[in-house]
Amino acid sequence: MRHAHIDIFSDPACPWCLVGMARLDKVLGTLGDGAQVDITHHPFLLDFDTPKEGEDVVELLTRKYGHPPDEMWQHLEEQAKLCGLEVDMHKQKRRNPSQKALALIMAAKEKGTQHALARAVSHACYLDGLNIFDDAVLLPIAMEHGFDEAEALALLGDDAAIKEVEKNARWAPQAGIKGVPYFIFNNKFALSGAQPESVFEAALEKALSMVRVPD
């Protein structure tokens, strides 16, 4: 059996991470039984200092780019639709902190639900327009992905878990990762950004050709 491993650096507050993972997932869905791909998610923070109440996202992006984000959003929505995602960027009014969501994603690794939970959090943010810093939003997602209620609530209220997320998120820029999504294949080569499906196909084929494990 051919085998590959992908490390994904992402922030659920980043809409292009949603698109990039959707493109990767479409390609993964085409692999046959003779291929196994393991995925590990790592935290990245677009902003370490987003206030708990969030920020008006139109004001934030207008301040950053010097103009309203309507044209950018239209392009993103069109690209998302090609992946089967009905994204309306005007639905998400605020950029909310993602540390709690990232703490859940990190903890889900040992449950084997990390990739699915990361996808669910991104969907909650950009398909449903929900606040991914709100325990009432994150708790049901956690419980659908292997956490019991008490365990999830304890994690969401754990300041040490938030600090661990921020510690891990600081590593990425130091390692040269300046933007997300960012994908590392077999710890050998990387792709930056929400690449086209054809690029993911080629990368996966290259990664799968590197390692073969006994069936």
Long-range contacts (C-beta under 8 A, 24 or more apart in sequence): 1-34, 1-35, 1-36, 1-212, 1-213, 1-214, 1-215, 2-34, 2-35, 2-36, 2-208, 2-209, 2-211, 2-212, 2-213, 3-35, 3-36, 3-37, 3-38, 3-208, 3-211, 3-212, 3-213, 4-35, 4-36, 4-37, 4-38, 4-185, 4-186, 4-204, 4-207, 4-208, 4-210, 4-211, 5-37, 5-38, 5-39, 5-40, 5-185, 5-186, 5-187, 5-207, 6-37, 6-38, 6-39, 6-40, 6-183, 6-184, 6-185, 6-207, 7-39, 7-40, 7-41, 7-42, 7-183, 7-184, 7-187, 8-39, 8-40, 8-41, 8-42, 8-115, 8-118, 8-181, 8-182, 8-183, 9-41, 9-42, 9-43, 9-44, 9-172, 9-177, 9-180, 9-181, 9-182, 9-183, 9-184, 10-41, 10-42, 10-44, 10-118, 10-180, 10-181, 10-182, 11-43, 11-44, 11-45, 11-46, 11-98, 11-102, 11-180, 12-98, 12-101, 12-102, 12-105, 12-118, 12-121, 12-122, 12-125, 12-132, 13-46, 13-47, 13-50, 13-95, 13-96, 13-97, 13-98, 13-125, 13-132, 14-44, 14-46, 14-180, 14-181, 15-76, 15-80, 15-87, 15-89, 15-125, 15-126, 16-76, 16-180, 16-181, 16-193, 16-194, 17-122, 17-180, 17-181, 17-194, 18-80, 18-85, 18-87, 18-122, 18-123, 18-125, 18-126, 19-76, 19-79, 19-80, 19-83, 19-85, 19-194, 20-181, 20-183, 20-193, 20-194, 20-195, 21-118, 21-119, 21-122, 21-181, 22-80, 22-83, 22-84, 22-85, 23-83, 23-194, 23-195, 23-196, 23-197, 23-200, 24-183, 24-200, 25-119, 26-83, 26-84, 26-197, 27-197, 27-200, 27-201, 27-204, 28-204, 30-201, 31-204, 35-208, 36-213, 37-204, 37-207, 37-208, 39-114, 39-115, 40-109, 40-114, 41-105, 41-106, 41-109, 41-114, 41-115, 41-118, 42-168, 42-172, 43-102, 43-105, 43-106, 43-165, 43-168, 43-169, 43-172, 44-169, 44-172, 44-177, 44-180, 44-182, 45-98, 45-99, 45-102, 45-165, 45-166, 45-169, 46-95, 46-98, 46-180, 47-95, 48-166, 48-169, 50-95, 50-96, 50-97, 50-98, 51-97, 52-97, 52-133, 54-94, 54-95, 54-96, 54-97, 54-131, 54-133, 55-94, 55-95, 56-93, 56-94, 57-92, 57-93, 57-94, 57-95, 60-95, 79-194, 85-127, 86-127, 87-126, 87-127, 88-129, 89-126, 91-126, 91-128, 91-129, 92-125, 92-126, 92-129, 93-129, 94-131, 96-125, 96-131, 96-132, 96-133, 96-134, 97-133, 98-132, 98-133, 99-133, 99-162, 99-165, 99-166, 100-132, 100-133, 100-135, 100-138, 100-156, 100-162, 101-132, 101-133, 101-138, 102-165, 102-169, 103-155, 103-156, 103-158, 103-161, 103-162, 103-164, 103-165, 104-138, 104-141, 104-142, 104-147, 104-152, 104-155, 104-156, 106-161, 106-164, 106-165, 106-168, 107-147, 107-155, 107-161, 108-142, 108-145, 108-146, 108-147, 111-145, 111-146, 111-147, 112-146, 113-145, 113-146, 116-145, 117-141, 117-142, 117-145, 120-144, 120-145, 186-210, 186-211
